[in-house]
Amino acid sequence: MKFTLTILHKYSKLVLSHCKFGGIFLAKTVVVTGGVSGIARAIALRFARGGVSVVLNYQTQDPEELCDEIMALGASCMPFMADVNDAEQAEALINMTKEVFGSVDYFVNFGSNIDTVKCAVAVMKEQQYGAIVNVSDAAGLADFTKAMAKELGKDGITVNAVVPGFIETALKNWPEEVADLVYFVANCKYMTAQAITIDGGQG
């Protein structure tokens, strides 16, 4: 392995004991790429408040504080350090999520991490369900999202995009509003192939 699962050892037993009851996993699971601050942090906390187990993908920032916040909300949290632009590491992230939690119900994809999306899709196809939300203002995101949605609809997988405009994360409630939208879109069973802009009218 070219990478390490730092901090995971501290939380691994807590993860397994916190989300299991009688051998049955009680919560759905979301994988959130994009680090542990700003909008990604708000999204992780929003899913945790919804009773969803959270897998945090990060590279350099310390995830410990956010993991503690998530677990204080009654949800499970597994931090996983990986560069999701590396195919091997992306695959390890998704495989570990499935191994620990049993499923990948939601995948929140920051930027255009194609390798990670492919790995998440493979698991969701086996499950015959799942929701992918791309979060980015990158050019071509809408077309990418629509193409994925068209391809994966037959497998019970929805694919949508949330497009934040210029958002200063220090402004009150901005990250939380984006997170609320991502959570809503991820849980809409009949919404797919949509790209929704949220920019406060400043786009």
SULDAJO-V354574 format. One record per backbone hydrogen bond with DSSP energy under -1.0 kcal/mol. CO is the residue of the C=O (numbers start at 1). NH is the residue of the N-H. E is the energy in kcal/mol with one decimal. If there is no record, write none. Layout:
BEGIN
CO;NH;E
CO;NH;E
END
This chain:
BEGIN
7;11;-1.1
8;12;-2.1
11;15;-3.1
12;16;-2.2
13;17;-2.4
14;18;-2.4
15;19;-1.5
19;26;-1.6
21;24;-1.5
24;21;-1.6
28;53;-3.2
29;105;-1.1
29;106;-2.2
30;55;-2.7
31;108;-3.0
32;57;-2.4
37;41;-1.0
38;42;-1.9
39;43;-2.4
40;44;-2.3
41;45;-2.2
42;46;-2.0
43;47;-2.3
44;48;-2.0
45;49;-2.3
47;52;-2.1
48;51;-1.9
53;30;-2.7
54;78;-2.5
55;32;-2.7
56;80;-3.2
57;35;-1.5
58;82;-2.0
63;67;-2.6
64;68;-2.2
65;69;-1.9
66;70;-2.5
67;71;-2.5
68;72;-1.8
70;75;-1.7
71;74;-1.3
76;54;-2.8
78;56;-1.9
80;58;-1.7
83;86;-2.2
86;90;-2.7
87;91;-2.2
88;92;-1.9
89;93;-2.2
90;94;-1.9
91;95;-2.6
92;96;-2.5
93;97;-1.8
94;98;-2.3
95;99;-2.3
96;100;-2.6
97;101;-2.8
98;102;-1.7
105;131;-1.8
106;31;-2.0
107;133;-2.5
108;33;-2.1
109;135;-3.0
112;114;-1.6
113;117;-2.1
114;118;-2.5
115;119;-1.8
116;120;-2.5
117;121;-2.8
118;122;-2.0
119;123;-1.5
120;124;-2.5
121;125;-2.7
122;126;-1.4
123;127;-1.9
124;128;-2.2
124;129;-1.5
130;158;-2.1
131;107;-2.4
132;160;-2.4
133;109;-2.4
134;162;-2.8
135;111;-1.7
138;141;-1.5
140;144;-2.3
141;145;-2.8
142;146;-2.5
143;147;-2.3
144;148;-2.1
145;149;-2.6
146;150;-2.3
147;151;-1.8
148;152;-2.4
149;153;-1.5
152;155;-1.7
152;157;-1.6
153;156;-1.8
156;130;-1.0
158;132;-2.8
159;193;-3.1
160;134;-2.7
161;196;-2.8
162;136;-1.4
163;198;-2.2
168;171;-2.3
171;174;-1.4
173;177;-2.3
174;178;-2.0
175;179;-2.5
176;180;-2.6
177;181;-1.9
178;182;-2.4
179;183;-2.6
180;184;-2.4
181;185;-2.8
182;186;-2.4
183;187;-1.1
185;188;-1.4
194;161;-3.0
196;163;-3.4
198;165;-2.1
199;202;-1.4
END
